[in-house]
Amino acid sequence: MAQFRLQGSKVLAVDLAGEAVKAKNGAMVAYDGRMDFKKLSGGGEGLRGMVTRRLTGEQMELMEVRGQGTCWFADRATEITLVPLHGDKLHVEASNLLAADAGLRTGTTFTGLRGAAQGNGLFTTVVEGTGQAAIMSDGPAVVLRVSPAYPLRVDPGAYVAHTGKLRQEFQSGVNFRTVLGEGSGESFQIRFEGEGLVYVQPSERNTVGGQL
């Protein structure tokens, strides 16, 4: 299995000994040894995945890197967080996925989340299996635990990813800035219940309701 390690907080090094890794197209910044690069259609899901992504608006362009040596990845100096998976699922915004073990399955799933965050459909990317994934955030990611006794509400503009057995509900009409009297227009929250982890960034995307 490919070995993932961070060099600083903004560069991912992947050591390969004949294995392969999937990474965001164009994110390779350097490599040593011998590497082969191949663009993956439909985010690595083939024709069906490509059609699904076009219909839903979920954009994920991946390449496969295979070889012997070390490959370094980075994207716009964003912060990188490693997420170990042990037969479970990682739900992540497509724009926040940097790399994943080639053996991990990637797909799309209906959540309502992306429609809340950017108005581009109601689907998000799922990475599933055993291995490591690397996600990106605008600023150091904060990992928040959700338990049955402590549900969590997240501004969709700050949401990055989540793992575990979580249920999510898309709520309109209120958000943090609305409470403070600083919001304008329609506003949104995502409520998480269950048991798991939610990754958020200390920065917010533009959302369908404007700057929430």
N, C-alpha and C positions, 0 to 999 in steps of 0.2 A: 504494500500500500504506500502511496506517495506520502512523504513526510512534510507537514506544514509547520512553518515557524515564522515568527515575526522578527524583522530587523528594524528596530525602532517601532513606532506605532503606525507608520504609514506605508510600509513596504512588506509584502508577503514573499517569503522565500519558500519554494517547493523543491524538495530533493527527490529526484526520480532515478530509479534503477530499472528502467524498462517499462515502468507503469505509465499511466496517462492521467492527466488532470483536465477538467473543464474550467475555463476561465472566461471572463468578460472579453469580448472581441476587442483587440487593440490595447489590452491592459498590460501586456508584456513590456518591461522596461529594460531587461538585460537577461542573458543566460550564458552559461558555460557548458562545455561538453557538446553532445550531439542531440539536437532537438528537431522534431517534425511538427509542423503546425497545420491544422485543418479546420476550416470554418464548419460549424455545425448548423444544419438547416433547422429552422423551427425551434431554436433554443435547445437543440439536442434531442428533440422529440420526433423528428422526421416530418413528413408532409402533413399528417394530422395535427401535430402540434403547431406547425406554421399557420395552418388555416385557423385553428382555434385562437391563436394569438392575434391574428389580424382581425377576427370578429370581435374579440373582447377588448382589444387595445392594450393588452399586456405585452410590453416590448422587452424581449430578452435575446440578445445576440451573443452566442458563445462560440469559442473555439476550443479545439482539443489539442493539447500539447503532450507529446509522447517522446521519451528518449532517455538518455543517460546524462546526468549532471544536475545542475541547479538552475531553476528559472525564477526570476523575480518579477512580481506583479505590483502595480500601483495604479491609482486612478485619481487624478485631480487633487493629489495630496490629502485625500480623505483619510479618516482614521479607520483602522481595520480591527475587527474582532474575530477570533476563532471560535467556532461553534462545533463541539464534538457531538456526533449523532450515534446512537446505539440502537438502531432499528426503529427510531422514531422519526417524526417529521419536523421540518423547519419551514414555516410560512414566512416569506420574505418578499418585500417589494422588489420587482425585477431590477430596478435601477440601483438597489443596494446589495446585489449579489456580485461578489468579485470572483470567487473560485469555489470549486467543489471537487472532491474525489470523483474520478470518472465512473466508479462503481455506484455512485449515488444516483438515484432516479430523479429526474426533474420533470415537472408538469405544471399544469394550471388547475386551480380549484375555485369554485364559487364561494365568495365570502361576503360580498357587499363592501369590502374594505376599500378597494381601489377606487370604486365609484365615489366613496366618501372623500378620499384624499385628493383625487385629481380629475374626477369626472371622465375617466377613460374606460368605463366598463365596471363590472362587479366581480373581477377575478384577481387572484394574486398567484405568485409562483410558490411551488412546493418542492422542497428537496427532501428526499426520503431514503433511508437505508442506514448502513453503518459506515462511518468514515468522518471526514472533517469538511466543513464549509467555512468560507471566509466572507464576512459581510462588511459593508462599508457604512460609515455614518459621517455626517457633517458635524465634527467635534467628537470627543470620546463618547462611545455608547454607554448608556446607563442601563443596567440589568435590574428589572423590577420583578419581584416574586408575587405571584397571585395564588391565593389559597381560598378554600371554600368560605372561610370566615372573613377574608379581606379581598373583595373584588376590586378591580382597578379600572379607572377611567383614563383614557389617553386622547390627547389631541391628535387627530389623524395626520396633521402636518409634521408631527414629531415621531410618529410610528415608523419603525424599521422592520421588525421581525418578531416572531414568537414561536415558542416550542411548548410541548406538553399537552395535556388534555384540557384545553380551554374552549369555552364557548364565547362567541363574540356577538355583540349586538350593536347595530348602528343606530345612533340616536341623533335626532336633529332638534334644533331649537335652543341649544345651550352649549356653551363651551367656557373655557376659563376666562377669556377676555370679556365675554358677554357678562359674566358674573361681576367683573370689575368695572363694567360700563364702558369698555374700550372697543367692543366689537361693533361691526356694522354688517347688515345683510344677514342671510341665513347662516347658521353656524352648526357645528357637528361635534360629536364625541364618539369614541368607541368604548364600549363597556366589555371588560373581560371577566369571566367567571370560571371557576374550576381550579385546576392545579397546574401551574406551569410558570414559564418565564417570558417576560415581554421586554424587548430591546427598544429603547427610545433614544433619540438624538437631541442634543441641546440646541437645536435649530429647527425651523419650521419651513416646510415647502409651501408654495402657493397652493391653495385648495379651491374647491369649487365655490366656496363661500368667501373667497378673498383671503387676506392674511388673517388667520384665526388666532 
